[in-house]
């Protein structure tokens, strides 16, 4: 994943999935990495990654989502 940059993270899988879906609607490919512990679901985060080429555009979209 050296060509991918983290653009968003959340402790809630649903929120990270929504961000990923919004980015994909804008034709930005995403990878979602679930780091939530399977035994202790309150530990860890879900991270959304985009390619380095799409990073700046994805950040603008994510900022709009978080408002």
C-alpha positions, 0 to 999 in steps of 0.5 A: 500500500505504498502508493495509497494515502489515508484520507479518513479514519473512524471508530465506526465501520458504518461512517467509514463505509459512507465516506468510501461510498461518497468517494467512489461516487466521485470516481475515486477508488478506495481501500478500506482497512478495518483495524477494529479488534474482533473481540473488543469492538470498541478498540481500533479504527477503520481507515479509508485509503485513496491513491496518491494521485487522488489524495488532494481531491479526496481530502476536499470531499472528506472535509465537505462530508465532515461539516 
